[in-house]
Amino acid sequence: MTHFPQVTSQRRSPRAQLGGSVSAVIMLQDGARAKAKLQTVSVTGGLLRLAQSLEQGDFVEIIFQTQSGPVRGMAEMLAPTRTRSEVLQAFRFLALGDEDHRALRMVLESTADQSFAGLRSKQFSKSNAF
């Protein structure tokens, strides 16, 4: 079954901050490929660091590897933001297969668990400091 992620304005989807540690390949409609680094990801989309921007509104296929398996999804490219040395460009997932959706959810849950454990350990160490 294919998942069609929906953006709801009531609650923002949890995000995993990857800091460019995950490589991604973007397949364009004309068959060309672009390489990117995944900065942030959620079940509804993410943020890529690219050498040069893609056209806003382009429909692409984004592929990246996670510890839970590969994720391959159809996406729409959103407006790019340029810095002095790079381009940051958001994308919105349009469709994800079952296994891709599962792998992505596992990454997000794992990141949330690690963040929560870090917060708990900091809180514990502060409250028990003498």
C-alpha positions as CSV (number, residue, x, y, z in Angstrom):
1,M,0.0,0.0,0.0
2,T,1.3,3.4,-0.9
3,H,1.3,6.2,1.7
4,F,0.4,9.7,0.7
5,P,1.8,12.0,3.5
6,Q,-0.6,14.8,4.4
7,V,0.5,18.0,6.0
8,T,-1.7,19.2,8.8
9,S,-1.5,22.7,10.2
10,Q,-2.6,21.5,13.6
11,R,0.5,19.5,14.5
12,R,3.9,19.5,12.9
13,S,5.4,16.1,12.0
14,P,8.4,15.1,14.2
15,R,11.7,15.8,12.5
16,A,15.1,14.1,12.6
17,Q,18.0,16.5,12.4
18,L,20.7,14.7,10.3
19,G,23.1,17.6,9.8
20,G,24.1,16.4,6.3
21,S,25.3,13.0,7.5
22,V,23.1,11.1,5.1
23,S,23.7,11.2,1.3
24,A,20.7,11.3,-1.0
25,V,20.2,10.9,-4.8
26,I,17.6,12.9,-6.6
27,M,16.2,11.5,-9.8
28,L,14.7,14.2,-12.0
29,Q,11.9,13.6,-14.5
30,D,14.2,13.8,-17.5
31,G,16.4,11.0,-16.1
32,A,19.2,13.3,-14.8
33,R,20.5,12.7,-11.2
34,A,21.6,15.1,-8.5
35,K,23.5,14.4,-5.3
36,A,22.6,16.0,-2.0
37,K,23.0,15.7,1.7
38,L,19.9,15.2,3.8
39,Q,19.8,17.9,6.6
40,T,16.4,17.2,8.1
41,V,13.7,14.6,7.4
42,S,10.1,13.9,8.5
43,V,7.3,11.7,7.2
44,T,6.0,14.7,5.2
45,G,9.3,15.9,3.7
46,G,12.7,17.3,4.5
47,L,15.6,19.6,3.7
48,L,18.4,18.9,1.3
49,R,21.9,20.6,0.9
50,L,22.7,20.8,-2.8
51,A,25.5,22.2,-5.0
52,Q,22.9,23.9,-7.1
53,S,19.1,24.3,-6.8
54,L,16.4,22.4,-8.5
55,E,13.4,24.0,-10.0
56,Q,10.6,24.8,-7.5
57,G,7.7,22.5,-8.3
58,D,9.8,19.8,-9.9
59,F,8.5,16.3,-9.2
60,V,11.5,14.0,-8.3
61,E,12.3,10.7,-6.7
62,I,14.5,11.0,-3.6
63,I,16.5,8.0,-2.4
64,F,18.6,7.7,0.7
65,Q,19.8,4.9,3.0
66,T,18.9,4.7,6.7
67,Q,19.9,2.1,9.4
68,S,16.4,0.7,9.0
69,G,16.8,0.3,5.2
70,P,16.5,2.4,2.1
71,V,13.9,5.1,1.6
72,R,12.6,5.9,-1.8
73,G,9.9,8.4,-2.3
74,M,8.2,10.7,-4.8
75,A,8.5,14.3,-3.8
76,E,7.9,17.9,-4.9
77,M,10.8,20.4,-4.6
78,L,10.0,23.6,-2.8
79,A,11.6,27.0,-2.9
80,P,15.4,27.0,-2.5
81,T,17.4,29.1,-0.1
82,R,20.9,30.1,-1.1
83,T,23.8,30.7,1.2
84,R,27.3,31.8,0.2
85,S,28.5,28.3,-0.4
86,E,25.5,26.0,-0.8
87,V,21.8,25.7,-1.5
88,L,19.3,24.5,1.0
89,Q,16.1,23.2,-0.6
90,A,13.0,21.7,1.1
91,F,10.9,19.0,-0.4
92,R,7.5,17.5,0.3
93,F,6.9,13.8,0.0
94,L,4.0,13.0,-2.3
95,A,4.1,9.1,-2.0
96,L,6.0,6.5,-0.1
97,G,5.8,2.7,-0.4
98,D,5.1,0.6,2.7
99,E,8.7,-0.4,3.3
100,D,10.0,3.1,2.7
101,H,7.4,4.5,5.1
102,R,8.3,1.9,7.7
103,A,12.0,2.7,7.4
104,L,11.4,6.4,7.7
105,R,9.2,6.0,10.8
106,M,11.8,3.9,12.5
107,V,14.5,6.5,11.9
108,L,12.2,9.2,13.3
109,E,11.3,7.1,16.4
110,S,14.9,6.2,17.0
111,T,15.9,9.8,16.8
112,A,13.1,10.8,19.2
113,D,14.1,8.1,21.6
114,Q,17.7,9.2,21.6
115,S,16.7,12.9,22.2
116,F,14.4,11.9,25.0
117,A,17.1,9.8,26.6
118,G,19.5,12.7,26.4
119,L,17.0,15.0,28.0
120,R,16.3,12.6,30.8
121,S,19.9,11.9,31.5
122,K,20.7,15.7,31.6
123,Q,17.7,16.3,33.9
124,F,18.8,13.4,36.2
125,S,22.4,14.6,36.4
126,K,21.3,18.2,37.3
127,S,18.8,17.1,40.0
128,N,21.3,14.8,41.7
129,A,24.3,17.1,41.6
130,F,25.6,18.0,45.1
